[in-house]
Amino acid sequence: MSTWQGFTGLNRGYVLELYERFRNDPASVDAETRALFARWTPPADVADETPRSLDAKLLGKAVGAVNLAQAIRRYGHLAAQLDPLGKPRHGDPSLLPETHGVTEADLRELPATLIPSPLAESAANMYEVVEAFRRVYCSTTGYDYAHVFVPQEREWLRQAAELGRFRAPVDPIDPVALLERLTQVEAFERFLHRTFQGKTRFSIEGLDMLVPILDEMIGDAAEAGTRSILIGMAHRGRLNVMAHVLNKPYQQILAEFKDPLSSKNFREDMAWTGDVKYHAGAHRAIKEGREMDLVVSMPPNPSHLEAVDPIVEGMARAAGTVTDRAGAPEFDPARSLPVLIHGDAAFPGQGIVAETLNLGRLRGYDTGGTIHIIVNNQLGFTADSQDCYSTSYASGLARGFKIPIVHVNADDPEACVEAARLAIAYRNEFQRDFLIDLVGYRRHGHNEGDEPAFTQPLMYQKIADQPSVREIWARTLVERGVVEPSVPDQLVARFNAELQAAMDALQPEQDLIEPLPAPPPPGAAASAQTAVSLDRLTELNDALLKFPSGFSIHRKLERVREKRSQVFAHADDRSIDWSTAEELAFASILGDGVSIRLTGEDVERGTFSHRHAVFHDVKTGGLHVPLQSLPQARAGFEVHNSPLSENAALGFEYGYNVQEPSRLVIWEAQYGDFINGAQVIIDEFIASARIKWGQQPSLVLLLPHAHEGQGPDHASARPERFLQLAADINMRIANCTTAAQYFHLLRRQAALLIKDPLPLIVLTPKSLLRHPRVASAPRELAESRFRMVIDDDDARGRAGEIRRVLLCSGKIYVDLAGSDVRGARRDVALCRLEQLYPIPMRDLRAMLDGYGSAEEIVWVQEEPENMGAWEFVRTRLTDVANGRPVRAVTRPRSASPAEGSAARHARQQQALIEAAFAESKSPGRPKRGSKPAPEQVAG
């Protein structure tokens, strides 16, 4: 039977009209209809059987009715009753029958079968279909998914909405259990409000349904086999979620409100500062038989509201990735679920949200879909919504990423539960993001001590009269005859009693603060063994140079690989350049059973075309990753070019690192200068997470840094900022001058991941990547270790002649060592500080004491006086100078890191080098207690 024979009468006429429009202009019909007609072969009589043979007026009414129904599907959310406070919606003209030239009477005359829908099957005519559509699309739920570009996903969402697949009676809820949960949520807030008056808690009241929504998601995800759920959220409602979703004990939360001054877990030796209670993290293990076994975690988050977003994504990626086998790690989206809870002002306002959304579908960052929930209280701190975002909804940003959105009234519990079920089901079906816009209100001010009526007097008049969602749901259940009228009050009394009992059980000196991780054993870094035998290194190098049969490598890279094949010909030749040392370090670490993740902008090739971790077949475009084909590897290796992002990209790697601390996670900046785009991640997480929250990050940052005449934005990784943050042994900062040093530094970091985890900041070279003075001999990799300070071996032999010790770090050493003026100053020793923090005071003192005849210690740096390491090392050098004067040779103080002119750079660089070696009057020894001599500045 012809496909056309399935349509008769008015339906056939309507389809024929659409087909006529398609033949004249395919773009005049929607994409789904266009695809349908493109597959059909019209019967011979179609040309004669046009809509003109039908009643034109009736056909026009049919078209209008169908367009009305489609408009409700697409724009019904604009008329949905989303605001619990009753703010009227503007709707849209396309939702009105008259816009389409039809009346109620017309709709009653038209058959329901005009539009395919489950709702049409039980309808007598198009009027009943339209009314059914309004009940679905214009009630307390607004389905906003027309922007989703995949037809299968749109159809799935349409069917779910119109079939009522996730709402009663198809998918019923437990109404009494929901009432109990809402009573818990409300009782907790009101108890805290009475007991700790004026203390900040950022109440959830007005958005209480967030907790049952999370309950529903966790239950559904567990049934689907998820093993790890990561929840990221700011402070609004955080304590309530920790208490009821993550099961943080009431006593512990109440103890934090009492704020004990002393704690047995307060570690003075770790300079523990702690954090406010609504920044803390929590976790909960759920074990109910074999089919439900998962961990729900909420990582700590600072007051930078959305900063945790990429961190949660990184944690989810790590939790779902298997890396204990050689080759490319395998990510299983079913293993982990990220849930991000946003504020309605923060979601559109914070740029890190867009950066994080952009990560969602990228190869190295995909987490199989994130559930987003906007806790929408319809205002910011004091700002009205029209001052917070330019889009129609707070969720508008998500539309650009083709994320389906459900807007839901937070005072309709059944609609909220349906939204949660829909979100999880969609994510599990398509491994894509989903967003719930939970529209409610904020019963108190931004915090409980704030007066919101100063700026929103009309809104807060309504809120004062608004019953809570618990009261609304309790009244509903009583009216439905589900519970007796006395039950709601009994539940309130029960949960109040539980809270009071927890409060009464607190002892004045009782310590319920979670213990911190123990400090590492002293000397762990110094005792780390990093040398690798020459035989093993040779085997690794040979394996890395093997390519699949028939793989066509670029001819320039072929020459590089040929040169690499000879680097172990002589153990004492300086044949190992920076990139070779890095690849050998990675290979040996993989051989030790430690997996590696390397990401950043252009890291696969390397910004300076030095790494080539991924080779591209010049004939087929196929890929080869040597470190994923290494026979000696016992763990996985992954390398990914990141998007053009620092803030979210670095946050993602931080999250990956803290979730799986046994893996070596490395992030490389395209240029170190761009690291300030991720300053929040550095300040709030990398530098301070250990003393605030007890987290133990060990993330590695590779930051290209050096003054080379390329301008202010291609010169400095801002080492002074990292050194300003360095305290309480919270990170390691290194500026290596040889390939061997870099090799040992990476291997030491991998060896300390469990024993002594700390973030590692490495100032890496640019022009020196292939410099012969930076290259190392194979024997240095096989028999040495990382040296925190490096003495001047040549000057050591004539220590008695030395009158000045130049001390420096990084590239300036190569410039000084290779300068023409150095040879004329045999009374000058040139020494290197390779680890800037923790500064190796003992090694530094021993090295300087070896030059007893030296009259002064001079720090030399390329950076301006107010940048670089000088301000950090000044007092520390004075402490180990044994009374000798300490001064510096630097560029002049400057608001900009470097010159914009290559010629000016060259002139200043030469002046700086000459000043370092210049003759000076004997400064003598300063009097006890005097300050370092004024630094000499190169101009």
Stockholm file with secondary structure:
# STOCKHOLM 1.0

chainA/1-939         MSTWQGFTGLNRGYVLELYERFRNDPASVDAETRALFARWTPPADVADETPRSLDAKLLGKAVGAVNLAQAIRRYGHLAAQLDPLGKPRHGDPSLLPETHGVTEADLRELPATLIPSPLAESAANMYEVVEAFRRVYCSTTGYDYAHVFVPQEREWLRQAAELGRFRAPVDPIDPVALLERLTQVEAFERFLHRTFQGKTRFSIEGLDMLVPILDEMIGDAAEAGTRSILIGMAHRGRLNVMAHVLNKPYQQILAEFKDPLSSKNFREDMAWTGDVKYHAGAHRAIKEGREMDLVVSMPPNPSHLEAVDPIVEGMARAAGTVTDRAGAPEFDPARSLPVLIHGDAAFPGQGIVAETLNLGRLRGYDTGGTIHIIVNNQLGFTADSQDCYSTSYASGLARGFKIPIVHVNADDPEACVEAARLAIAYRNEFQRDFLIDLVGYRRHGHNEGDEPAFTQPLMYQKIADQPSVREIWARTLVERGVVEPSVPDQLVARFNAELQAAMDALQPEQDLIEPLPAPPPPGAAASAQTAVSLDRLTELNDALLKFPSGFSIHRKLERVREKRSQVFAHADDRSIDWSTAEELAFASILGDGVSIRLTGEDVERGTFSHRHAVFHDVKTGGLHVPLQSLPQARAGFEVHNSPLSENAALGFEYGYNVQEPSRLVIWEAQYGDFINGAQVIIDEFIASARIKWGQQPSLVLLLPHAHEGQGPDHASARPERFLQLAADINMRIANCTTAAQYFHLLRRQAALLIKDPLPLIVLTPKSLLRHPRVASAPRELAESRFRMVIDDDDARGRAGEIRRVLLCSGKIYVDLAGSDVRGARRDVALCRLEQLYPIPMRDLRAMLDGYGSAEEIVWVQEEPENMGAWEFVRTRLTDVANGRPVRAVTRPRSASPAEGSAARHARQQQALIEAAFAESKSPGRPKRGSKPAPEQVAG
#=GR chainA/1-939 SS CCGGGGCCHHHHHHHHHHHHHHHHCGGGSCHHHHHHHHHCCCCTTTTTSCGGGSCHHHHHHHHHHHHHHHHHHHHGGGGSCCCTTCCCCCCCGGGSGGGGTCCHHHHHHSCGGGSCCGGGTTCSSHHHHHHHHHHHHSSSEEEECTTCCCHHHHHHHHHHHHHTTTSTTTSCCCHHHHHHHHHHHHHHHHHHHHHTTTCCCCCCTTCTTHHHHHHHHHHHHHHTTCCEEEEEECSTTHHHHHHHTSCCCHHHHHHHHHCCSCCTTCCGGGTCCCCCGGGCCEEEEEESSTTCEEEEEECCCCSSTTTHHHHHHHHHHHHTEECSSSBSCEECGGGEEEEEEEETTHHHHCHHHHHHHHHTTSTTTCCSCCEEEEEECSBSSSCBGGGTCSSSSTTHHHHTTTCCEEEEETTCHHHHHHHHHHHHHHHHHHCCCEEEEEECCCSSCSSTTCCGGGTCHHHHHHHHHCCCHHHHHHHHHHHHTSSCTTHHHHHHHHHHHHHHHHHHTCCTTCCCSCCCCCCCCTTTTTTCCCCCCHHHHHHHHHHHTCCCTTCCCCHHHHHHHHHHTTTTSSTTSCCBCHHHHHHHHHHHHHHTTCCEEEEETTTTTCTTSCCCCSEECTTTCCEECGGGSCTTCCSBEEEEECCSCSHHHHHHHHHHHHHSTTSEEEEECSSGGGGGGGHHHIIIIITTHHHHHCCCCCCEEEEECCCSSSCTTSSCCCHHHHHHHCCSSCCEEECCCSHHHHHHHHHHHHHTTTTSCCCEEEEECSGGGGCTTTCBCHHHHHHCCCCSEECCHHHHTTGGGCCEEEEECTHHHHHHHTCTTGGGCTTEEEEEECEEESCCHHHHHHHHHTCTTCCEEEEEEEEETTSTTHHHHHHHHHHHSTTCCEEEEEECCCSSSSCSCHHHHHHHHHHHHHHHHCCCCCCCCCCTTCCCCCCEECC
#=GC SS_cons         CCGGGGCCHHHHHHHHHHHHHHHHCGGGSCHHHHHHHHHCCCCTTTTTSCGGGSCHHHHHHHHHHHHHHHHHHHHGGGGSCCCTTCCCCCCCGGGSGGGGTCCHHHHHHSCGGGSCCGGGTTCSSHHHHHHHHHHHHSSSEEEECTTCCCHHHHHHHHHHHHHTTTSTTTSCCCHHHHHHHHHHHHHHHHHHHHHTTTCCCCCCTTCTTHHHHHHHHHHHHHHTTCCEEEEEECSTTHHHHHHHTSCCCHHHHHHHHHCCSCCTTCCGGGTCCCCCGGGCCEEEEEESSTTCEEEEEECCCCSSTTTHHHHHHHHHHHHTEECSSSBSCEECGGGEEEEEEEETTHHHHCHHHHHHHHHTTSTTTCCSCCEEEEEECSBSSSCBGGGTCSSSSTTHHHHTTTCCEEEEETTCHHHHHHHHHHHHHHHHHHCCCEEEEEECCCSSCSSTTCCGGGTCHHHHHHHHHCCCHHHHHHHHHHHHTSSCTTHHHHHHHHHHHHHHHHHHTCCTTCCCSCCCCCCCCTTTTTTCCCCCCHHHHHHHHHHHTCCCTTCCCCHHHHHHHHHHTTTTSSTTSCCBCHHHHHHHHHHHHHHTTCCEEEEETTTTTCTTSCCCCSEECTTTCCEECGGGSCTTCCSBEEEEECCSCSHHHHHHHHHHHHHSTTSEEEEECSSGGGGGGGHHHIIIIITTHHHHHCCCCCCEEEEECCCSSSCTTSSCCCHHHHHHHCCSSCCEEECCCSHHHHHHHHHHHHHTTTTSCCCEEEEECSGGGGCTTTCBCHHHHHHCCCCSEECCHHHHTTGGGCCEEEEECTHHHHHHHTCTTGGGCTTEEEEEECEEESCCHHHHHHHHHTCTTCCEEEEEEEEETTSTTHHHHHHHHHHHSTTCCEEEEEECCCSSSSCSCHHHHHHHHHHHHHHHHCCCCCCCCCCTTCCCCCCEECC
//
